[in-house]
Amino acid sequence: MRFKLLVASLLSVPSTLAVADASFCKVVDVSDGANFTCLTDAKKHVKVKLAKMRAPNPKQPYGIDARQVLSGLVLGRQIWLQVLANDQYDRSVGRVYVNGIDVNARMVSLGAAWTCRLHNIDQGLLSLEELAHKARRGLWALPESGRLPPWEWNKAAQDQPQEKRDESFTHTPSMLIFPNPSSPISI
């Protein structure tokens, strides 16, 4: 009976880390500019969302570039993850560090993400965003019409008829105006 309870409890372990957990893991996949998967020492895959910032969606201008920036910072590297919350998509939402560098802050300072303005605004990230904007780094180099934050982009996309959505996502200017995305990103 005890054995069955032990097996049942082991099988029900969620794929997120507990809130307020801190853990080391190796990043094995980057989905977009704010989400990736890492592998713990226990060989458990954990889906992670960077907290307090929002990167452009993959189909948005600079979306592919934001993914490449995040990949350059974390892919294949050992990270330290400080979990702040778990979301409805079974992701661990938190701050991520590589060799002591705050990846969330680095994404914002490189102009690859906006500071999240929905609640609990991080004033440090907001200051980094303002500096990136003034220096026209990353997405801030786009024309103003191409700098729609993801929360507004999603709303605009939902308001369009399906045919228009399909057309608007076929060509994005990010591929035309940015330098070689394979150049190394130093952290």
Buried (B, 14 or more C-beta within 10 A) or exposed (E): EEEEEEEEEEEEEEEBBEEEBEBEBBBEEBBBBBBBBBBBEEEBEBBBBBBBBBBBBBBBBBBBBBBBBBBBBBBEBEBBBBBBEBEEEEBBBBBBBBEEEBBBBBBBBBBBBBBBEEEEEBEBBBBBBEEBBEEEBBBBBBEEEBBBBBEEBEEEBEEEEEEEBEEBBEEBEBEEEBEEBEEEBEB
